[in-house]
Amino acid sequence: MAINVKVIEDLKTVDVSKLVEESEAEGYRFLRRLVTQYEDGTNTFNQPGEVLYGVWDQQGHLVAIGGLNRDPYSNKEGVGRLRRFYISPNARRQGIGTKLLKEIIDFGRGHFKEIVVRTDSSMADAFYRANGFSADLGLPEATHGLTLDNGVKETAQ
């Protein structure tokens, strides 16, 4: 599948409604929170080191989204948090999630020492582990982490 990964400069100009519907059908509320928080200004991915990416298929449909924020739950310096990471069910198992995650990690290298994420999904757990994240961090607000230093594990391509 030919895809286009690019930074979303203004979420208000992107139609995320299909992804929100799909995510809610799967029982996830975090994309609705993405839209709500973006609209009310509480999280617009505009702080230093923050970014929001979208992935479009060859027909121009948004099939994946994910961002990176400064971790609001950590008191350590240099911790980024993977946020609102979602791949459309029809686009899964095609390498799109891995490509999006790699883009986010590569961007994060210039800004953070570590990236963390929280998930309660067994599929997401397997995905993050396969892409170099360690699990069971012993933190209530993060389930997986990736250290961004010289010993960093590169994500699969």
C-alpha angles and dihedrals in degrees: 000000000000110000139180118216114193143155115266104226095182120016090198088071094053125081104229095158096107092051091047090051093047093048093049090049086058091050098257121133100179097095091053086052089050091057095042094048092045092051094047092044098240092119120016097148090241103123120105109289094015125123140164120209133193131195121213126193125225090274091056096253119143105242102167142019137184141156147192126229135175102267106259091193098055126083090195121100119245101027119138125190124217105227139188093000109172136156121196110249090239091055098048125112091028100097094259095118092049092049091049092047091050091052091051093046092047090051090047093054090076093051113028141043093209139018121209133185137183123220137158094192119107090209091054090046090056091045095052093045090050088053096054102270118137118223138213095045092171091238121125093216100044131045100179136031141185123200113220103208137105090291092054118143110232117229119247118264 
